[in-house]
Amino acid sequence: MKNVFIVGIFLLAFIKLTTAQEQVDLSQPDVWLNYLENDQLKINYKVAACHDYTNGIHRKVVLLEMKNKTNQELNVSWFMKMYFNDICKTCGAEEEYTYSIVLAPNETITSTCGKRNIYHGLVVNLKHLDLPNPTQITNFELSQIIIEE
């Protein structure tokens, strides 16, 4: 009976650590918040206003940060679910919205506004700030996260 209880707790912890939050907090700008953390990987996110004054593009985005907590190279892949008014608009398009990144041992990769991100999938465009009545993403989820050493 004790073994069943231990296995049950392990499974619940594994599910919690390998699945994303159901609703992220998009109300706190410029504050890094924890999205997911386990023994191998830590993912943080932050809402930011990004301004490209040269091209006249102004966006509200989510910037992601991934930290390899191990001494091994990690290959991380995920499917980005994006919700508009609580309806997933990327569901069913896994091929187009699945991303991967390789993290060197103990490496942290942080997306930024300032330069074109070479790491696809680490920036989520929430809405255009320079357009009247823009469509806005109300939630995002990193789904099907796979971490391989």
Sequence and secondary structure as in RCSB ss.txt:
>XXXX:A:sequence
MKNVFIVGIFLLAFIKLTTAQEQVDLSQPDVWLNYLENDQLKINYKVAACHDYTNGIHRKVVLLEMKNKTNQELN
VSWFMKMYFNDICKTCGAEEEYTYSIVLAPNETITSTCGKRNIYHGLVVNLKHLDLPNPTQITNFELSQIIIEE
>XXXX:A:secstr
 HHHHHHHHHHHHHHHHHS  SS   S BT  EEEEE SSEEEEEEEEEEEETTTTEEEEEEEEEEEE SSS EE
EEEEEEEEETTEESSTT TTTTEEEEEE TT EEE  SSS  SSTTSEEEEEETTSSS   EEEEEEEEEEEE 
